[in-house]
Amino acid sequence: MPKEESFAVNRIKSVGFALRGALLLIKTEASIKIQVFLAIAVTIAGFYYEISTTEWIFQIFAVSLVVGIEGANTAIEKICDFIHPDFDERIGFIKDVAAGAVMLVSIGAIIVGCIIYLPKIF
Ligand SMILES: Nc1ncnc2c1ncn2[C@@H]1O[C@H](COP(=O)(O)OP(=O)(O)OP(=O)(O)O)[C@@H](O)[C@H]1O
């Protein structure tokens, strides 16, 4: 029987797997690369325009939501390609819905960005 590991060791291992997943995502997915670039750009803009604590909270929340949902979308795409590599309308539907979720949170993030920065720029 395998030796039982402590709760703490298991948690640390899980964090390691999650970090590896985040790195894989950034390394392999073009859309995540763009989102990470935009996240860095708005972070610089946040410091430049000295946005308030509340604005930082909304900005960080919006950026994390987009990147997080994009990660889930990538995982769904990979599962689809693994379980059913051939063309199937149902796979198309699943992938479209997952992509739609990314689009919805992205629209929200763009609106948050406009509310924060438009009054500061113009
Ligand atoms: N096996 C399939 N069966 C039916 N339609 C599919 C299939 N694979 C992809 N599609 C259609 O093509 C679209 C794009 O799918 P794809 O897996 O290429 O994702 P993508 O948007 O190019 O993802 P990314 O660029 O993030 O890797 C899907 O939203 C879906 O409409």
Backbone and ligand atoms as CSV (ligand in chain L), in Angstrom:
chain,resi,resn,atom,element,x,y,z
A,1,MET,N,N,0.847,-1.204,0.000
A,1,MET,CA,C,0.000,0.000,0.000
A,1,MET,C,C,0.876,1.245,0.000
A,2,PRO,N,N,0.558,2.275,-0.821
A,2,PRO,CA,C,1.394,3.476,-0.817
A,2,PRO,C,C,1.319,4.208,0.513
A,3,LYS,N,N,2.469,4.805,0.878
A,3,LYS,CA,C,2.529,5.517,2.161
A,3,LYS,C,C,1.613,6.738,2.107
A,4,GLU,N,N,0.797,6.911,3.154
A,4,GLU,CA,C,-0.095,8.065,3.189
A,4,GLU,C,C,0.679,9.340,3.467
A,5,GLU,N,N,0.443,10.357,2.655
A,5,GLU,CA,C,1.156,11.620,2.872
A,5,GLU,C,C,0.299,12.567,3.676
A,6,SER,N,N,0.979,13.466,4.382
A,6,SER,CA,C,0.226,14.379,5.231
A,6,SER,C,C,-0.583,15.351,4.387
A,7,PHE,N,N,-1.567,15.956,5.023
A,7,PHE,CA,C,-2.424,16.936,4.367
A,7,PHE,C,C,-1.576,18.069,3.788
A,8,ALA,N,N,-0.604,18.554,4.584
A,8,ALA,CA,C,0.236,19.690,4.144
A,8,ALA,C,C,1.039,19.335,2.890
A,9,VAL,N,N,1.646,18.122,2.888
A,9,VAL,CA,C,2.455,17.701,1.731
A,9,VAL,C,C,1.578,17.630,0.481
A,10,ASN,N,N,0.367,17.084,0.634
A,10,ASN,CA,C,-0.558,16.990,-0.513
A,10,ASN,C,C,-0.931,18.367,-1.048
A,11,ARG,N,N,-1.180,19.302,-0.116
A,11,ARG,CA,C,-1.559,20.665,-0.531
A,11,ARG,C,C,-0.409,21.316,-1.288
A,12,ILE,N,N,0.818,21.152,-0.769
A,12,ILE,CA,C,1.990,21.765,-1.420
A,12,ILE,C,C,2.159,21.186,-2.821
A,13,LYS,N,N,1.963,19.872,-2.940
A,13,LYS,CA,C,2.071,19.214,-4.260
A,13,LYS,C,C,1.024,19.783,-5.216
A,14,SER,N,N,-0.202,19.976,-4.708
A,14,SER,CA,C,-1.280,20.500,-5.555
A,14,SER,C,C,-0.943,21.895,-6.060
A,15,VAL,N,N,-0.354,22.719,-5.185
A,15,VAL,CA,C,0.046,24.068,-5.600
A,15,VAL,C,C,1.089,23.967,-6.713
A,16,GLY,N,N,2.011,22.994,-6.581
A,16,GLY,CA,C,3.044,22.765,-7.599
A,16,GLY,C,C,2.415,22.404,-8.944
A,17,PHE,N,N,1.409,21.507,-8.916
A,17,PHE,CA,C,0.731,21.112,-10.162
A,17,PHE,C,C,0.023,22.315,-10.782
A,18,ALA,N,N,-0.624,23.111,-9.919
A,18,ALA,CA,C,-1.364,24.286,-10.421
A,18,ALA,C,C,-0.396,25.287,-11.050
A,19,LEU,N,N,0.761,25.476,-10.402
A,19,LEU,CA,C,1.768,26.402,-10.956
A,19,LEU,C,C,2.269,25.902,-12.304
A,20,ARG,N,N,2.488,24.579,-12.390
A,20,ARG,CA,C,2.930,23.987,-13.656
A,20,ARG,C,C,1.874,24.219,-14.740
A,21,GLY,N,N,0.595,24.080,-14.367
A,21,GLY,CA,C,-0.505,24.311,-15.308
A,21,GLY,C,C,-0.528,25.756,-15.785
A,22,ALA,N,N,-0.348,26.689,-14.852
A,22,ALA,CA,C,-0.365,28.112,-15.224
A,22,ALA,C,C,0.789,28.418,-16.178
A,23,LEU,N,N,1.965,27.843,-15.906
A,23,LEU,CA,C,3.130,28.051,-16.773
A,23,LEU,C,C,2.909,27.468,-18.160
A,24,LEU,N,N,2.341,26.235,-18.193
A,24,LEU,CA,C,2.040,25.578,-19.475
A,24,LEU,C,C,1.087,26.425,-20.301
A,25,LEU,N,N,0.093,26.978,-19.601
A,25,LEU,CA,C,-0.914,27.810,-20.258
A,25,LEU,C,C,-0.253,29.020,-20.918
A,26,ILE,N,N,0.601,29.697,-20.159
A,26,ILE,CA,C,1.272,30.908,-20.675
A,26,ILE,C,C,2.225,30.546,-21.817
A,27,LYS,N,N,2.898,29.393,-21.681
A,27,LYS,CA,C,3.885,28.996,-22.692
A,27,LYS,C,C,3.229,28.571,-24.000
A,28,THR,N,N,2.063,27.915,-23.907
A,28,THR,CA,C,1.527,27.257,-25.107
A,28,THR,C,C,0.351,27.975,-25.770
A,29,GLU,N,N,-0.389,28.801,-25.037
A,29,GLU,CA,C,-1.614,29.378,-25.604
A,29,GLU,C,C,-1.435,30.833,-26.021
A,30,ALA,N,N,-1.652,31.094,-27.323
A,30,ALA,CA,C,-1.441,32.443,-27.860
A,30,ALA,C,C,-2.368,33.460,-27.190
A,31,SER,N,N,-3.647,33.079,-26.994
A,31,SER,CA,C,-4.600,34.041,-26.429
A,31,SER,C,C,-4.212,34.438,-25.003
A,32,ILE,N,N,-3.677,33.471,-24.237
A,32,ILE,CA,C,-3.247,33.782,-22.862
A,32,ILE,C,C,-2.064,34.744,-22.900
A,33,LYS,N,N,-1.171,34.552,-23.891
A,33,LYS,CA,C,-0.003,35.448,-24.006
A,33,LYS,C,C,-0.485,36.886,-24.198
A,34,ILE,N,N,-1.494,37.061,-25.056
A,34,ILE,CA,C,-2.036,38.405,-25.303
A,34,ILE,C,C,-2.662,38.944,-24.015
A,35,GLN,N,N,-3.421,38.083,-23.314
A,35,GLN,CA,C,-4.083,38.531,-22.088
A,35,GLN,C,C,-3.070,38.890,-21.007
A,36,VAL,N,N,-1.984,38.115,-20.911
A,36,VAL,CA,C,-0.948,38.426,-19.915
A,36,VAL,C,C,-0.266,39.753,-20.281
A,37,PHE,N,N,-0.030,39.960,-21.585
A,37,PHE,CA,C,0.558,41.225,-22.038
A,37,PHE,C,C,-0.359,42.388,-21.645
A,38,LEU,N,N,-1.676,42.231,-21.887
A,38,LEU,CA,C,-2.631,43.288,-21.536
A,38,LEU,C,C,-2.693,43.499,-20.017
A,39,ALA,N,N,-2.577,42.389,-19.271
A,39,ALA,CA,C,-2.594,42.492,-17.808
A,39,ALA,C,C,-1.406,43.329,-17.329
A,40,ILE,N,N,-0.230,43.094,-17.937
A,40,ILE,CA,C,0.961,43.870,-17.566
A,40,ILE,C,C,0.764,45.342,-17.961
A,41,ALA,N,N,0.180,45.558,-19.163
A,41,ALA,CA,C,-0.032,46.931,-19.645
A,41,ALA,C,C,-0.966,47.698,-18.708
A,42,VAL,N,N,-2.080,47.076,-18.284
A,42,VAL,CA,C,-3.006,47.814,-17.406
A,42,VAL,C,C,-2.436,47.982,-15.992
A,43,THR,N,N,-1.538,47.072,-15.595
A,43,THR,CA,C,-0.893,47.235,-14.282
A,43,THR,C,C,0.015,48.466,-14.333
A,44,ILE,N,N,0.769,48.598,-15.423
A,44,ILE,CA,C,1.631,49.784,-15.587
A,44,ILE,C,C,0.749,51.048,-15.625
A,45,ALA,N,N,-0.365,50.960,-16.391
A,45,ALA,CA,C,-1.284,52.109,-16.484
A,45,ALA,C,C,-1.847,52.458,-15.106
A,46,GLY,N,N,-2.132,51.427,-14.306
A,46,GLY,CA,C,-2.666,51.654,-12.962
A,46,GLY,C,C,-1.713,52.483,-12.113
A,47,PHE,N,N,-0.419,52.164,-12.199
A,47,PHE,CA,C,0.583,52.934,-11.440
A,47,PHE,C,C,0.743,54.327,-12.034
A,48,TYR,N,N,0.757,54.411,-13.363
A,48,TYR,CA,C,0.960,55.689,-14.043
A,48,TYR,C,C,-0.167,56.673,-13.696
A,49,TYR,N,N,-1.428,56.179,-13.756
A,49,TYR,CA,C,-2.576,57.065,-13.491
A,49,TYR,C,C,-2.961,57.093,-12.003
A,50,GLU,N,N,-2.184,56.387,-11.186
A,50,GLU,CA,C,-2.417,56.333,-9.735
A,50,GLU,C,C,-3.886,56.050,-9.415
A,51,ILE,N,N,-4.386,54.945,-9.922
A,51,ILE,CA,C,-5.791,54.590,-9.701
A,51,ILE,C,C,-6.019,54.265,-8.220
A,52,SER,N,N,-7.281,54.400,-7.792
A,52,SER,CA,C,-7.614,54.219,-6.371
A,52,SER,C,C,-7.599,52.731,-5.985
A,53,THR,N,N,-7.687,52.486,-4.681
A,53,THR,CA,C,-7.708,51.100,-4.184
A,53,THR,C,C,-8.902,50.346,-4.772
A,54,THR,N,N,-10.061,51.009,-4.820
A,54,THR,CA,C,-11.259,50.360,-5.372
A,54,THR,C,C,-11.049,50.032,-6.847
A,55,GLU,N,N,-10.430,50.967,-7.580
A,55,GLU,CA,C,-10.167,50.716,-9.002
A,55,GLU,C,C,-9.188,49.551,-9.178
A,56,TRP,N,N,-8.182,49.488,-8.312
A,56,TRP,CA,C,-7.232,48.349,-8.360
A,56,TRP,C,C,-7.984,47.034,-8.148
A,57,ILE,N,N,-8.895,47.040,-7.159
A,57,ILE,CA,C,-9.641,45.806,-6.851
A,57,ILE,C,C,-10.418,45.341,-8.086
A,58,PHE,N,N,-11.146,46.290,-8.719
A,58,PHE,CA,C,-11.938,45.931,-9.902
A,58,PHE,C,C,-11.029,45.485,-11.049
A,59,GLN,N,N,-9.903,46.191,-11.220
A,59,GLN,CA,C,-8.977,45.850,-12.320
A,59,GLN,C,C,-8.394,44.443,-12.122
A,60,ILE,N,N,-7.912,44.184,-10.896
A,60,ILE,CA,C,-7.314,42.863,-10.620
A,60,ILE,C,C,-8.365,41.762,-10.788
A,61,PHE,N,N,-9.588,42.044,-10.295
A,61,PHE,CA,C,-10.666,41.061,-10.403
A,61,PHE,C,C,-10.990,40.780,-11.879
A,62,ALA,N,N,-11.100,41.847,-12.682
A,62,ALA,CA,C,-11.448,41.696,-14.102
A,62,ALA,C,C,-10.365,40.911,-14.844
A,63,VAL,N,N,-9.100,41.271,-14.604
A,63,VAL,CA,C,-7.981,40.603,-15.293
A,63,VAL,C,C,-7.921,39.122,-14.878
A,64,SER,N,N,-8.044,38.861,-13.579
A,64,SER,CA,C,-7.968,37.469,-13.092
A,64,SER,C,C,-9.102,36.635,-13.672
A,65,LEU,N,N,-10.287,37.252,-13.766
A,65,LEU,CA,C,-11.451,36.535,-14.286
A,65,LEU,C,C,-11.222,36.131,-15.746
A,66,VAL,N,N,-10.713,37.064,-16.559
A,66,VAL,CA,C,-10.483,36.765,-17.980
A,66,VAL,C,C,-9.441,35.653,-18.125
A,67,VAL,N,N,-8.317,35.786,-17.424
A,67,VAL,CA,C,-7.246,34.792,-17.548
A,67,VAL,C,C,-7.717,33.428,-17.004
A,68,GLY,N,N,-8.454,33.459,-15.908
A,68,GLY,CA,C,-8.955,32.211,-15.307
A,68,GLY,C,C,-9.932,31.493,-16.227
A,69,ILE,N,N,-10.889,32.245,-16.785
A,69,ILE,CA,C,-11.883,31.627,-17.684
A,69,ILE,C,C,-11.198,31.154,-18.970
A,70,GLU,N,N,-10.185,31.896,-19.435
A,70,GLU,CA,C,-9.432,31.463,-20.623
A,70,GLU,C,C,-8.741,30.120,-20.329
A,71,GLY,N,N,-8.211,29.978,-19.128
A,71,GLY,CA,C,-7.572,28.717,-18.735
A,71,GLY,C,C,-8.575,27.577,-18.761
A,72,ALA,N,N,-9.781,27.833,-18.210
A,72,ALA,CA,C,-10.827,26.803,-18.202
A,72,ALA,C,C,-11.235,26.471,-19.644
A,73,ASN,N,N,-11.327,27.505,-20.494
A,73,ASN,CA,C,-11.676,27.303,-21.912
A,73,ASN,C,C,-10.636,26.416,-22.600
A,74,THR,N,N,-9.364,26.679,-22.324
A,74,THR,CA,C,-8.286,25.862,-22.910
A,74,THR,C,C,-8.420,24.412,-22.455
A,75,ALA,N,N,-8.690,24.225,-21.160
A,75,ALA,CA,C,-8.831,22.858,-20.633
A,75,ALA,C,C,-10.001,22.149,-21.321
A,76,ILE,N,N,-11.112,22.863,-21.513
A,76,ILE,CA,C,-12.291,22.270,-22.179
A,76,ILE,C,C,-11.943,21.891,-23.623
A,77,GLU,N,N,-11.227,22.791,-24.327
A,77,GLU,CA,C,-10.816,22.497,-25.717
A,77,GLU,C,C,-9.955,21.231,-25.777
A,78,LYS,N,N,-9.010,21.138,-24.808
A,78,LYS,CA,C,-8.106,19.971,-24.798
A,78,LYS,C,C,-8.883,18.686,-24.524
A,79,ILE,N,N,-9.840,18.749,-23.600
A,79,ILE,CA,C,-10.653,17.552,-23.298
A,79,ILE,C,C,-11.423,17.138,-24.554
A,80,CYS,N,N,-12.027,18.153,-25.226
A,80,CYS,CA,C,-12.800,17.872,-26.458
A,80,CYS,C,C,-11.918,17.187,-27.492
A,81,ASP,N,N,-10.714,17.760,-27.724
A,81,ASP,CA,C,-9.811,17.201,-28.746
A,81,ASP,C,C,-9.364,15.793,-28.370
A,82,PHE,N,N,-9.268,15.537,-27.044
A,82,PHE,CA,C,-8.813,14.222,-26.575
A,82,PHE,C,C,-9.912,13.177,-26.712
A,83,ILE,N,N,-11.132,13.543,-26.285
A,83,ILE,CA,C,-12.202,12.525,-26.298
A,83,ILE,C,C,-12.842,12.371,-27.677
A,84,HIS,N,N,-12.770,13.460,-28.501
A,84,HIS,CA,C,-13.422,13.384,-29.816
A,84,HIS,C,C,-12.697,14.263,-30.834
A,85,PRO,N,N,-11.600,13.760,-31.397
A,85,PRO,CA,C,-10.802,14.587,-32.323
A,85,PRO,C,C,-11.528,14.870,-33.647
A,86,ASP,N,N,-12.511,14.005,-34.002
A,86,ASP,CA,C,-13.219,14.200,-35.277
A,86,ASP,C,C,-14.282,15.284,-35.162
A,87,PHE,N,N,-14.709,15.783,-36.343
A,87,PHE,CA,C,-15.729,16.818,-36.353
A,87,PHE,C,C,-17.044,16.269,-35.804
A,88,ASP,N,N,-17.650,17.042,-34.911
A,88,ASP,CA,C,-18.945,16.675,-34.350
A,88,ASP,C,C,-19.628,17.967,-33.903
A,89,GLU,N,N,-20.890,18.122,-34.312
A,89,GLU,CA,C,-21.615,19.353,-33.958
A,89,GLU,C,C,-21.666,19.587,-32.455
A,90,ARG,N,N,-21.752,18.501,-31.681
A,90,ARG,CA,C,-21.844,18.647,-30.224
A,90,ARG,C,C,-20.543,19.174,-29.643
A,91,ILE,N,N,-19.400,18.732,-30.231
A,91,ILE,CA,C,-18.091,19.249,-29.785
A,91,ILE,C,C,-17.997,20.731,-30.153
A,92,GLY,N,N,-18.481,21.054,-31.360
A,92,GLY,CA,C,-18.488,22.453,-31.794
A,92,GLY,C,C,-19.294,23.311,-30.836
A,93,PHE,N,N,-20.455,22.790,-30.407
A,93,PHE,CA,C,-21.309,23.526,-29.471
A,93,PHE,C,C,-20.573,23.772,-28.146
A,94,ILE,N,N,-19.946,22.704,-27.612
A,94,ILE,CA,C,-19.230,22.828,-26.327
A,94,ILE,C,C,-18.112,23.872,-26.440
A,95,LYS,N,N,-17.339,23.777,-27.522
A,95,LYS,CA,C,-16.222,24.721,-27.698
A,95,LYS,C,C,-16.730,26.150,-27.888
A,96,ASP,N,N,-17.830,26.310,-28.627
A,96,ASP,CA,C,-18.385,27.651,-28.850
A,96,ASP,C,C,-18.873,28.259,-27.532
A,97,VAL,N,N,-19.546,27.439,-26.707
A,97,VAL,CA,C,-20.053,27.945,-25.424
A,97,VAL,C,C,-18.885,28.371,-24.532
A,98,ALA,N,N,-17.812,27.536,-24.514
A,98,ALA,CA,C,-16.639,27.865,-23.691
A,98,ALA,C,C,-15.980,29.160,-24.189
A,99,ALA,N,N,-15.899,29.315,-25.521
A,99,ALA,CA,C,-15.307,30.530,-26.087
A,99,ALA,C,C,-16.211,31.735,-25.791
A,100,GLY,N,N,-17.541,31.486,-25.805
A,100,GLY,CA,C,-18.493,32.563,-25.495
A,100,GLY,C,C,-18.304,33.067,-24.078
A,101,ALA,N,N,-17.998,32.149,-23.150
A,101,ALA,CA,C,-17.782,32.550,-21.747
A,101,ALA,C,C,-16.586,33.497,-21.656
A,102,VAL,N,N,-15.515,33.190,-22.406
A,102,VAL,CA,C,-14.331,34.061,-22.408
A,102,VAL,C,C,-14.708,35.433,-22.962
A,103,MET,N,N,-15.515,35.423,-24.039
A,103,MET,CA,C,-15.895,36.695,-24.646
A,103,MET,C,C,-16.715,37.543,-23.665
A,104,LEU,N,N,-17.634,36.916,-22.945
A,104,LEU,CA,C,-18.483,37.676,-22.017
A,104,LEU,C,C,-17.654,38.346,-20.918
A,105,VAL,N,N,-16.728,37.599,-20.298
A,105,VAL,CA,C,-15.926,38.217,-19.231
A,105,VAL,C,C,-14.958,39.251,-19.813
A,106,SER,N,N,-14.531,39.032,-21.080
A,106,SER,CA,C,-13.636,40.011,-21.712
A,106,SER,C,C,-14.365,41.335,-21.942
A,107,ILE,N,N,-15.641,41.258,-22.367
A,107,ILE,CA,C,-16.435,42.479,-22.564
A,107,ILE,C,C,-16.560,43.221,-21.221
A,108,GLY,N,N,-16.825,42.444,-20.160
A,108,GLY,CA,C,-16.912,43.049,-18.813
A,108,GLY,C,C,-15.616,43.746,-18.441
A,109,ALA,N,N,-14.482,43.084,-18.742
A,109,ALA,CA,C,-13.171,43.657,-18.398
A,109,ALA,C,C,-12.906,44.933,-19.198
A,110,ILE,N,N,-13.312,44.935,-20.470
A,110,ILE,CA,C,-13.112,46.134,-21.307
A,110,ILE,C,C,-13.947,47.294,-20.747
A,111,ILE,N,N,-15.179,46.994,-20.318
A,111,ILE,CA,C,-16.034,48.046,-19.751
A,111,ILE,C,C,-15.412,48.601,-18.470
A,112,VAL,N,N,-14.901,47.690,-17.615
A,112,VAL,CA,C,-14.231,48.131,-16.377
A,112,VAL,C,C,-13.054,49.045,-16.734
A,113,GLY,N,N,-12.259,48.631,-17.720
A,113,GLY,CA,C,-11.105,49.432,-18.151
A,113,GLY,C,C,-11.536,50.805,-18.641
A,114,CYS,N,N,-12.628,50.853,-19.420
A,114,CYS,CA,C,-13.121,52.146,-19.941
A,114,CYS,C,C,-13.579,53.044,-18.792
A,115,ILE,N,N,-14.304,52.443,-17.830
A,115,ILE,CA,C,-14.808,53.251,-16.701
A,115,ILE,C,C,-13.640,53.833,-15.902
A,116,ILE,N,N,-12.571,53.036,-15.730
A,116,ILE,CA,C,-11.420,53.504,-14.935
A,116,ILE,C,C,-10.613,54.550,-15.708
A,117,TYR,N,N,-10.284,54.245,-16.979
A,117,TYR,CA,C,-9.266,55.056,-17.662
A,117,TYR,C,C,-9.799,56.184,-18.551
A,118,LEU,N,N,-10.987,56.017,-19.149
A,118,LEU,CA,C,-11.461,57.069,-20.064
A,118,LEU,C,C,-11.513,58.452,-19.396
A,119,PRO,N,N,-12.068,58.563,-18.159
A,119,PRO,CA,C,-12.104,59.884,-17.531
A,119,PRO,C,C,-10.695,60.425,-17.231
A,120,LYS,N,N,-9.728,59.521,-17.050
A,120,LYS,CA,C,-8.355,59.966,-16.718
A,120,LYS,C,C,-7.600,60.395,-17.977
A,121,ILE,N,N,-7.933,59.778,-19.102
A,121,ILE,CA,C,-7.220,60.072,-20.348
A,121,ILE,C,C,-7.818,61.319,-21.026
A,122,PHE,N,N,-9.179,61.405,-20.988
A,122,PHE,CA,C,-9.824,62.536,-21.716
A,122,PHE,C,C,-10.344,63.610,-20.761
L,1,LIG,N1,N,-14.165,18.622,-33.388
L,1,LIG,C1,C,-14.908,19.684,-33.734
L,1,LIG,N2,N,-16.164,19.494,-34.151
L,1,LIG,C2,C,-16.935,20.555,-34.477
L,1,LIG,N3,N,-16.535,21.832,-34.476
L,1,LIG,C3,C,-15.283,22.103,-34.041
L,1,LIG,C4,C,-14.395,21.031,-33.668
L,1,LIG,N4,N,-13.222,21.578,-33.304
L,1,LIG,C5,C,-13.371,22.881,-33.441
L,1,LIG,N5,N,-14.588,23.224,-33.872
L,1,LIG,C6,C,-15.104,24.583,-34.138
L,1,LIG,O1,O,-13.997,25.450,-34.339
L,1,LIG,C7,C,-13.961,26.467,-33.324
L,1,LIG,C8,C,-12.518,26.704,-32.919
L,1,LIG,O2,O,-12.020,25.559,-32.266
L,1,LIG,P1,P,-10.515,25.377,-31.828
L,1,LIG,O3,O,-10.385,24.129,-31.061
L,1,LIG,O4,O,-9.644,25.528,-33.033
L,1,LIG,O5,O,-10.353,26.578,-30.837
L,1,LIG,P2,P,-9.664,27.996,-31.018
L,1,LIG,O6,O,-10.729,29.019,-30.826
L,1,LIG,O7,O,-8.836,28.011,-32.263
L,1,LIG,O8,O,-8.790,27.930,-29.733
L,1,LIG,P3,P,-7.364,28.480,-29.396
L,1,LIG,O9,O,-6.988,29.462,-30.482
L,1,LIG,O10,O,-7.596,29.092,-28.057
L,1,LIG,O11,O,-6.509,27.237,-29.343
L,1,LIG,C9,C,-14.845,25.933,-32.200
L,1,LIG,O12,O,-15.385,26.979,-31.405
L,1,LIG,C10,C,-15.889,25.145,-32.952
L,1,LIG,O13,O,-16.902,26.007,-33.466
